Each structure stands twice: as C-alpha cells, then as structure tokens.
Amino acid sequence: MKNGTFCCAAFAAALFPSLALADALTGEVTRQEVNPLAISLFLLFVVASLVLTVWAARRGTRTARDYYAAGGGLSGLQNGLAIAGDYTSAATFLGVTALVYGAGYDGMIYAIGFLVGFPMILFLVAEPLRNLGRYTFADLAAYRLSERPVRTVAGINTLVIVLFYLIAQMVGAGKLIELLFGLPYWVAVVLVGTLMMLYVTFGGMLATTWVQITKAILLLSGTLLMSALILSQFGFSLGSLFAHAVAVHPKGIAIIGPGGLVKDPISALSLGMALIFGTAGLPHILMRFFTVTDAKQARVSVLVATGFITVFYSLLFILGFGAIALLTGDPAYLDGAGKILGGSNMIALHLANKLGGSVLLGFISAVAFATILAVVSGLTMAGASAAGHDLVARAILRGRLSEGAEILISKLSAVVISVLAIVLGILFENQNIAFMVGLVFAIAASANFPIIFLSVVWKNLTTRGAVSGSVVGLVSALAMVAFGPGVWTTVLKLGPAPFPYDNPALFSVPLAFAVTVIVSLADRSKNAAQARDAFDEQYVTAYTGLRPSATL
C-alpha cells in the first residue's frame, strides 16, 4: 500500500480512533508474509469468541433485558473494560503509534483529546441515563417527551451513525486483515461481518460484552509487554528513550515539542467540540450503561474505562518513541525508497517483530484483529437495538409488540445490518472514506448530545424542540461535511470546498442547541406544558433512582 495513503489513514485514525484502520485506504496492498503463529492465534480467538457466543445464548436471550442489556447484572469493572474495548480499535493502536513515530509529541495531542469526553459522560450522562433508561439512550429522551417522534428521530440518528461507522470499520478491517494475514479483501470483509452477526444475533449483549472485555485485556497486555521490552533496552529510563529518539529522528529536538497538525484555531476548536460532545453521544457507548446493576456501577464503569484508556494512550507514546529509537534507519524495515515497508501504519507491527520476533508479531496481529471484532459487534448491537426497540416496537407499534417478537425483530435487524455492512464494505473498498471520520462524531455531537443533555437539565425542553434541534443537527452535519474539503474536494473533485473545514461540530452543535431552545420556548402546546410539569419528577429520578409518583 502506498505510503502517502497510509499517512492519511494514520492521521484519520488518530483523530477518531474508534474508527477502524485506514479510513482513507485506496491503492494496492503490500501483504505481509503469512505468519503461521498469527493465523493460529487468530483462529484461536475466533473459536474462543464463538464459544462465548454459545455460552451466552445458553444463558438465555429470551427477555429484552437479557438481549439488550446482558440482564443488567454486570459490575462496573466488567462494563468499564467492555466500554474500553468498544471505544479503542486497531486504528488507535496502529494509527496513533504511526503518528507518534512521524510527528513525535504532536501525535499524542489527538489521542489525549478523547479522554475529555469521558468526564462529560461521567458528570452529565452516566447516572441519569442508567436511572431513566432501559435499553437505549432514546429511553431517557422519551421519559417525559412524546415517545413516538423522539424515538423515531433517535433511532434514525443511531442507524445513520452505525451505518457510517460500519462502512469505515469494514473497509479498515478488510484492508488490515488482507495486510496482516494475506487473505483476499472480500474474504476478510465477509469473515468479519459473519462473526459480528453471530455474536449479536445469538449471544446478544452478553456475548458482545465478553468479546469486548477479552479484547481490552489482550490489547492492554500487548501494549504493556511491548512498552516493557522497549524500556528494558534503555535502562527503564524514559529520558534515555527520548534522548535516543531525538538523536536519530530527522526532526531532532522538534519531536518533543508541540507543532501544528491542526491547520488553524477554528479547526482545532471544531475538532475539540466533536471529541467532547461526540463521545457523549455515541449510541454504542451510551447503551453500555444499561448493562450494570445501578447508577453507582455506571459511574464506576466510566472511571474504569477512563483509567484503561489513559494507560493505553500513555503506552502508545512509549511505543511511538520506541519505534523512532529502534526502527529509524533499520534497513530490514525499509523499502528501496527508504520508506517503511507496508506503510507507516505497519510501524507497531514492525516494532513487535523487532522486539519479539515472529512470536510477538503473531500475538499483536491477532490482537489487532480482536479489536476489530469488538468494535463492529458493539456497533451492530446498537443498530439492532435502535431498529427493534426504538423504531419498530415503540415508535411504529407503540408498545403493542410482545417481548419475544421485539427480540426477534432486533435479531433480524442485526442480520440485515451485518449483510449491509458486508456489501457496503466491499463496494467501498477503493473509495476515499475519510470524510466519514468527522461525520460520525459530528452527528453524535449535533443530533444526539443536545437531546440527552437538555432533557436532563432543562425544564423547558419540549418534544417539538428536541425533534427540531436533532433534525437540524443531523442535516447540518451531513450538509457541512458534504460541502467540506473531505467530500467536495477530495471525493467529488469539484475544486475548493464551499465549507472550508473538515469538521463541522463548531457550527452544527451550537446550531442544534439554538434551534432546540428557540422552538422549545416558542412551544405553547398542551404536550409542552405536560413535559415541563413532569421535569421535577424526572430530575429526582435521574439523580436518585427514586420515582416520586410511585411512592405517593
């Protein structure tokens, strides 16, 4: 694969690590030599994950609570690891390491930015979501607002986010597996799509959770091992590691200081807004808070996930500088033009080979595959829940559907989503899909977060305001990305973009909030009055878990 393309992929991966590797992958793929150990570990993980699915299916997915929320019995530790497994991906591991290798300190600016979204979830979302909701974040929004329009909008937003996410994931998964294991692209895409369909359809949230937990443990173990091996070669001294990296890197001392990967202040602010509010609006992350026993465990989940991700990203900093120190100028990992073999995103794998030979390379390759399955399973689960619970059972049939029929529809939705993801993944193989990176977080921040936030803290929010603001957030984010450089200039090649920024969040999020507030204040309908009157009871329930009307 061409190095320039890999650099674009690494950049996109670092900006949005929960997307799969190579959001902008096009061109020919330089496959690695077949590694028997990597293939064996890969097959071992597949078999183990299928065993987990069978175990989860036997435990039962007959009730909606079992299927959507793993019975609601997970601990904060388990759910925190699952959130971390759902949030971090192969792109994080490979892409951010590649960015640090190329840019030094600058490569971590974006990775650290993702942590800012988790305090937002901890203080504003986790407890109210667990106390007011059941299976999806739409449960919270519909608590005192009119159920049908709110669930319809929330369900559509979720499916749009899941669809764009999965296209990027499937393209990245296919390219990565093709690169690592030598499989044809379409075979890799079909394999990933089939496995995620089996996890979600038969094992539900319980199987998905344990795949994510296993992946999180493997990923952290791999990065810890590699970091220890790197530091062991420099007397376990970070100072010595950095000094050696500075000495051999072409940029010298500049790699340990801030630079300018973001082109202007507006882009930086827009990126920051997308990271902060987008993380708190991702449906596959939010629905994880329904799997724990109570609001306390929901808060513990966020703390565990934040701690895990903090450690993980910090270790990537060591991996990136370790790659600089150990791989720079090594002819074994360079092509004839002096470029990294396979492209810059292969840095972490080359480093694994340098540190531990084919054994460590095989293990890290298998871990990269595990990360893909964990993320796509979480996305498919979120999409199936939105389709079955929010759209069909509650919005269309207004609660008249039996629980068994609702689960069946959700499982069928998982099959449809998986098949669609496979088809689109194959169709988009050679397309530049980097614009989907910004779009996913912009939609989550613009269309979902205002509803979630205002429904909890603002008494005057009405159904009309919530629906209007969410629709405007969705449409404006789609339009700004379509008219932005990623689509207008790069994909459509229509010249300079009418909207000059890659990420629209700085504009679409305030617009969504403004429309929501203005329409809500102007709403004098009977339903609006009822929604305002119900706020005090909802507020008590959101932060205590108690339902005042039930105790009267």
Order of alpha helices (4+ residues) and beta strands (2+ residues): alpha-alpha-alpha-alpha-alpha-alpha-alpha-alpha-alpha-alpha-alpha-alpha-alpha-alpha-alpha-alpha-alpha-alpha-alpha-alpha-alpha-alpha-alpha-alpha-alpha
